[in-house]
């Protein structure tokens, strides 16, 4: 996924009200950027860190900037949770995820389950494959952990994926780590034990789990390599 125009570097002052961030632009002027990340952003959102912003070209937008990337722990981290579905869809189309190759079509945001929408529905001769994508950026040691805050919605999605397996379809939970400095992906059961239990139950019922690291730069965010799961 390439950014449509050059990102602007800035310095983070603070993140607040979940979706707002005060920043200092290169010319020294203050600005407010939209933070498209509802999570806790543990280990991120550190005042003084370098960030990169995209210009908001929507004439109806209230804010002129969107926060895209933060430099943390010596690496670039994608913080915009609106991007993972596009990153994964482009990777599937390019054949960069062999585990999800061979399907004739890919549709996004398809209604299913209990008032939910699946991130991606793959269809082909092998049948249907339901793919749910979760953004990961919490790093503890050399491991990326999900989630960084309690997610009842995430547990609900796992139960709905298990329902699709019971109906005879394939279901995949894909963890996309928007950073490249982690050796594996684990589940933060200390943060959300209910999610950890839900994943264990879903896997026991046949839901598959995959994880991938990303190459993150101010020019693009792309899938880099698979990561082992420490579950």
N, C-alpha and C positions, 0 to 999 in steps of 0.2 A: 504494500500500500504506500504509494508515494503521495506526499503532500502536494497539493495543487499549486502552492506558491511557497516562497521561502519563509521559514519561521523566524520570528524575531526573538533574540535573547533578552532576558530580563532577570531581575533579582526578586525573589519571593520575600515579601514582608510578612504576610500571614494568610492563612486560610481560615474562613469563618462561615457560619451559617451553611455549612456543607458545600454549597455551590458557588461560593464567592472567594476570590483571592486578591489581595492587594499586592501589587508589584511595582517595581521601579523600572521604567523603560531605559534604553541606552542613553537617551539624552538627559536622564536624571529626573524626568517628570513622573509623577505617580499615575497609576491607572488601576482599574478593577477588571479582572478577567473572570470569565465563567469557568468554573471547575466542574467538568462533566464526570464526576466520580462521587457516588453516594456513600462509599465505604469509609472506614476509619482512616485509611491511608497511613497505617502504622509504619514508622520508620521513614516516612516521606513528609511532605508539607513542612519542611524544616526551614524556618526563617533564615534568610541569607543565602540559601541555595540558589544555584543558577537554574532558570527555567526557560522554556521556549514557548512562544505564543503563536497562534495563527490569527490572522485578521478575520473578523466575523463580517462576511459580505452580505449577510441577510439584512435588508433594509428595515425589517421589523424588529431586529434584535435590540435588546436594551443595552447590551455591553459590546464594546468594539473588539474585544479580544477573547480568545479561548485558550485555556492552558492545555498544552499537549504533552510536554516532556519535562521531567525534572532530572537534574544531575544529582545522584545520591550514591554514596559508597563508591565513588569513582567511576560510575557508569551511567549511561542514559536510561531512564525508566519511562515508559509510556504510561501516563496516568489517565488518559481519556478512555472511559469504559464504553464509549460509543463506537470504538474502532475494531474490537476483536472479531466481531462477526464478519466484517468486510475483509479483515486480514485472513481469516480462515477460509472464507469463500474464494478469495483470489488464489490461495494456496491449493485448494482442492482443484480448481479449474486448471492450475498450472501443473498438476500432478505431483505436487510437493509433499502430499500426505498419502503415501502408498496404501495405508490402512483404509482410506476412504476413496480409493480409485475404482473405476469400472462402472460407475453409475451414469446413466444417460442424461439425467437432469438434476438440477439443484434449485429448490425454491426456498425463499427465506420468509420468516414470520408467518408460518402456516398455522391456522387455528387447530388445536387438538386438546385432548385431556379435559381438565376441569377449568374452563375459562382461561386457557393458556395459549401461548403461541410458541411453537418450536423454532429455535433459531435457524435450523436448516433441515429440510426434508430432501433426502436423496432418493431417487427412483431409478430403477433399472431392472434388468432381467433377474437379478438376485432378489428383487423385492424392494421394500421400503426400509430406509435407514434414517432414524430420527437422531439428530445431532444437536446437543445442547452445549453451548460454549460459555465458559466462565473465565473472566479476567483475573489474573493473579499478579500481584506485585509485592506482596509481603515477603521479605527475606529475613530468615533467622539462621545464623551461621552460613552454611553454603546451601541451604535448602529454601526453596520457595514454598510457602504455606498458604492454603486457602481454607476458610475465608479469613478476612481480617476483622470481621464483625459478624454478629449473629445474622443469619439469613434464613428465615422461615420460608421464604420464596424458593431458595435453593433446594431445601429439603423437599418441598412440594414438587419441584421439577424432577427430582430423582425418583419419587414415587410414580410420577406420570411416565417416566421413561421405562420403569419396571412394568407398568401396565402394557406398554407397547410390546415389550418382549413376550409377555404372557399372551398377547394377541397374535404372536407369530412373526413379529417384525424384529429388526435389528435396532438397538439403541446404544448411543455412544455419548459419554460425558467427556468433553474435551477441555482441558485446562490450558489456557494460553498465558504463558508467562511473558509479560511485556518488559523483559529485561534479559540480558544474556550472561549474567554472572552467577547463575545457580546450577548446582549439580544434579538436583532431583526435585521432585514435587511431593509434598506431604499434606496431610489434612490437619488443620489446627483444632484438634479436639478440645484443647484447653479453652479456646475462644468460643466454639460452638459445638458442644458434645452432641447435640441433636442432629446436626448436619453430618458429623462423623458417623453416627449410628445409621443415618439414612443412607449414606453412601455404602456402608458395609452391607446393608440389607439389599440395596439395589444391585450391587455386584453379585451377591449370592443368587439373585434372581436372573442374572444373565446380562445386566447392563455392563458394557465395556467402558474402560477408562483409558484415556490417552492424555499425554502432556507434551508440550512443545515450548522451547525457548524462542525468543525473538532477537533479531538484530534491530537495534533501535538507534536512530540518528535523526538529526534535524531535517534530513531529506526524506526518510522513509522508515516504515516499520514493516518488517517481513519475518515470516517464520524461518528460523535458522536450523534447528535440530530437535529431534525427539529427546525427551527427558524421562529417566526412569521414575516410577511411582514408588514412594515409600509409604505403603498403606498397611 
